[in-house]
Amino acid sequence: MRHLLAMTAIAAMTMAVPLGSVRSQGTNATEAHLATARTAAQQDYTDLFDTTCGLVRPSMVVDTAPAPPAVPTGPQAWTWLDITAGVPRIDAATSEQFVPQMVNLELLSGVDFKKGCYPGQEIVARMHYLGRLKQRMYLANIEGAESPQPGDKLYSADMGDQASGMIVSAAPSPDGGSDVLAAIQIESVKGDAVHWKSLNGPRLRFSELPYKF
């Protein structure tokens, strides 16, 4: 492998020699150019590889500055990363509450409509091919010290006393409050404000997901 890399470097530098100058200067000039190319390539080869064992020297490839010490984190950090990536996590509180499209799984390649057989497949396929999706999962922040929980109901004026959505997952936000993924009626998000727990509860502040509907 290392011989191949050295030969490649030599070939590359040889190709850089102008053809016209080689022809005009004759055989001696050609040999001189080749000798110069070989010397330079061998030096590059020596700088990049340890000639005793053929290993790449880390100092030539990566920054050797000491990395900051790792800080231990709990499972909430992983949950928060999933939330900001728009990846739903279904647990006991939200089990059987959604079809996959309501939590954007088809946008994450989480559903294959051409193969497989699973419980509820007919409903999922019908929604995909014939239905009109009324809910989508959104990324939002909820202010306050109290932490939202999966399964918490969401409300908006257009739905009255009926819930317009549900918290899918939640985690403390580095910027304060809690970041959440929430499955909500599309028309409710387009129209009135959406609130946590009641129409008088904290308002959801929506952010863009890293993918498009």
C-alpha positions as CSV (number, residue, x, y, z in Angstrom):
1,M,0.0,0.0,0.0
2,R,2.7,2.5,1.0
3,H,4.7,1.7,-2.2
4,L,1.5,2.4,-4.2
5,L,1.1,5.8,-2.5
6,A,4.7,6.7,-3.2
7,M,4.4,5.7,-6.9
8,T,1.2,7.7,-7.1
9,A,2.9,10.8,-5.7
10,I,5.9,10.3,-8.1
11,A,3.5,9.9,-11.1
12,A,1.5,13.0,-10.1
13,M,4.6,15.2,-9.9
14,T,6.0,13.8,-13.1
15,M,2.8,14.7,-14.9
16,A,3.2,18.2,-13.8
17,V,6.4,18.6,-15.9
18,P,5.6,20.6,-19.1
19,L,5.8,18.3,-22.1
20,G,7.3,21.0,-24.3
21,S,10.1,21.7,-22.0
22,V,11.0,18.0,-21.8
23,R,11.1,17.7,-25.6
24,S,13.2,20.8,-26.0
25,Q,15.7,19.9,-23.3
26,G,16.3,16.3,-24.3
27,T,16.9,13.1,-22.4
28,N,19.1,14.7,-19.7
29,A,16.5,17.2,-18.8
30,T,13.9,14.5,-18.6
31,E,16.0,12.4,-16.2
32,A,16.7,15.5,-14.1
33,H,12.9,16.2,-13.8
34,L,12.2,12.6,-12.9
35,A,14.9,12.6,-10.3
36,T,13.6,15.8,-8.7
37,A,10.0,14.4,-8.7
38,R,11.2,11.1,-7.0
39,T,13.2,13.0,-4.4
40,A,10.2,15.3,-3.5
41,A,7.7,12.3,-3.5
42,Q,10.0,10.2,-1.3
43,Q,10.3,13.1,1.2
44,D,6.5,13.5,1.3
45,Y,6.2,9.7,1.7
46,T,8.7,9.8,4.6
47,D,6.9,12.7,6.3
48,L,3.5,11.0,6.1
49,F,4.5,7.4,7.0
50,D,6.6,5.7,9.6
51,T,9.0,3.8,7.4
52,T,9.5,1.1,10.0
53,C,5.9,-0.1,10.2
54,G,3.9,1.8,7.5
55,L,1.5,3.5,9.9
56,V,0.2,7.0,9.3
57,R,1.6,9.4,11.9
58,P,-1.4,10.9,13.8
59,S,0.4,14.3,14.1
60,M,0.3,14.6,10.3
61,V,-3.4,13.8,10.1
62,V,-5.3,15.1,13.1
63,D,-5.0,17.9,15.6
64,T,-3.0,16.7,18.5
65,A,-4.1,19.5,20.9
66,P,-5.6,18.0,24.0
67,A,-9.4,17.6,23.9
68,P,-11.5,19.1,26.7
69,P,-12.5,16.5,29.3
70,A,-15.7,14.6,28.7
71,V,-18.6,15.6,30.9
72,P,-20.9,12.8,32.1
73,T,-24.6,13.3,31.1
74,G,-27.7,11.4,31.8
75,P,-30.3,9.8,29.4
76,Q,-32.1,13.2,29.1
77,A,-29.2,14.5,27.0
78,W,-29.8,11.7,24.5
79,T,-33.5,12.4,24.6
80,W,-32.9,16.0,23.9
81,L,-30.7,15.2,20.9
82,D,-33.4,13.0,19.5
83,I,-35.9,15.8,20.0
84,T,-33.8,18.4,18.1
85,A,-33.3,15.8,15.3
86,G,-37.1,15.3,15.1
87,V,-36.9,11.6,16.0
88,P,-39.9,10.4,18.0
89,R,-39.6,8.1,21.0
90,I,-42.8,6.2,21.8
91,D,-43.2,4.9,25.4
92,A,-46.0,3.5,27.5
93,A,-47.8,6.9,27.8
94,T,-48.0,7.3,24.0
95,S,-48.3,3.7,22.8
96,E,-51.1,3.2,20.2
97,Q,-51.8,6.9,20.1
98,F,-50.5,7.6,16.6
99,V,-50.1,6.1,13.1
100,P,-46.5,6.5,11.9
101,Q,-47.2,9.5,9.7
102,M,-48.5,11.5,12.7
103,V,-45.0,11.4,14.2
104,N,-43.2,11.9,10.8
105,L,-41.8,8.4,10.6
106,E,-42.2,8.1,6.9
107,L,-40.1,11.3,6.5
108,L,-37.3,9.5,8.5
109,S,-37.5,6.4,6.3
110,G,-39.1,4.6,9.2
111,V,-41.9,3.1,7.1
112,D,-41.7,1.0,4.0
113,F,-44.9,1.0,2.0
114,K,-43.7,-1.6,-0.5
115,K,-42.8,-4.6,1.6
116,G,-43.3,-6.2,5.0
117,C,-46.4,-7.2,7.0
118,Y,-47.2,-5.9,10.4
119,P,-50.2,-5.1,12.6
120,G,-52.0,-2.0,11.4
121,Q,-50.3,-2.1,8.0
122,E,-53.6,-1.7,6.2
123,I,-54.4,1.5,8.1
124,V,-51.0,2.9,7.6
125,A,-51.1,2.2,3.8
126,R,-54.6,3.6,3.5
127,M,-53.5,6.8,5.2
128,H,-50.5,7.0,2.8
129,Y,-52.4,6.3,-0.4
130,L,-55.9,7.5,0.2
131,G,-56.2,9.5,3.4
132,R,-55.6,13.1,4.4
133,L,-53.2,13.5,7.3
134,K,-54.6,15.8,9.9
135,Q,-51.8,15.7,12.5
136,R,-48.0,16.2,12.2
137,M,-45.2,16.2,14.8
138,Y,-43.7,19.5,15.5
139,L,-40.7,20.8,17.5
140,A,-41.4,23.4,20.1
141,N,-40.3,24.9,23.4
142,I,-42.4,25.3,26.5
143,E,-41.3,27.9,29.1
144,G,-41.3,27.3,32.8
145,A,-39.7,25.1,35.5
146,E,-42.3,22.4,35.3
147,S,-41.4,19.6,32.9
148,P,-43.9,18.4,30.3
149,Q,-44.4,14.6,30.1
150,P,-45.1,12.3,27.2
151,G,-48.9,11.9,26.8
152,D,-49.7,15.4,28.1
153,K,-52.5,17.0,26.2
154,L,-52.3,20.2,24.2
155,Y,-55.2,22.6,23.5
156,S,-56.0,25.4,21.1
157,A,-59.0,27.7,20.7
158,D,-60.2,26.1,17.4
159,M,-60.7,22.8,19.1
160,G,-62.4,24.1,22.3
161,D,-62.3,21.7,25.1
162,Q,-61.1,18.9,22.9
163,A,-57.3,18.3,22.8
164,S,-55.6,19.4,19.6
165,G,-52.4,17.4,20.3
166,M,-50.2,15.5,22.6
167,I,-46.6,15.6,23.8
168,V,-44.6,12.8,22.2
169,S,-41.3,13.4,24.1
170,A,-39.7,16.2,26.2
171,A,-36.4,17.1,27.7
172,P,-34.9,20.2,29.5
173,S,-33.6,22.7,27.0
174,P,-30.1,24.3,27.4
175,D,-31.8,27.6,26.6
176,G,-34.4,27.3,29.3
177,G,-37.8,25.6,29.7
178,S,-38.3,22.3,27.9
179,D,-37.9,21.3,24.2
180,V,-40.7,18.9,23.0
181,L,-41.8,17.0,20.1
182,A,-45.6,17.2,19.9
183,A,-48.2,15.6,17.5
184,I,-50.7,18.4,16.8
185,Q,-53.6,19.1,14.5
186,I,-52.1,20.8,11.4
187,E,-54.9,23.3,11.3
188,S,-54.4,24.2,14.9
189,V,-50.7,25.0,14.3
190,K,-51.6,27.1,11.3
191,G,-54.3,29.1,13.1
192,D,-54.5,29.6,16.9
193,A,-51.9,29.4,19.6
194,V,-51.3,25.9,21.0
195,H,-51.1,25.6,24.8
196,W,-49.9,22.9,27.2
197,K,-52.4,21.2,29.5
198,S,-55.2,23.8,29.0
199,L,-56.2,26.8,27.0
200,N,-54.7,29.0,29.8
201,G,-51.5,26.9,30.0
202,P,-48.0,27.9,28.6
203,R,-47.9,28.5,24.9
204,L,-45.8,26.4,22.6
205,R,-43.1,28.3,20.7
206,F,-42.5,26.4,17.5
207,S,-39.1,25.9,15.8
208,E,-38.1,24.4,12.4
209,L,-37.4,20.7,12.2
210,P,-34.3,19.6,10.4
211,Y,-36.4,18.1,7.7
212,K,-39.4,19.2,5.6
213,F,-43.0,17.9,5.6
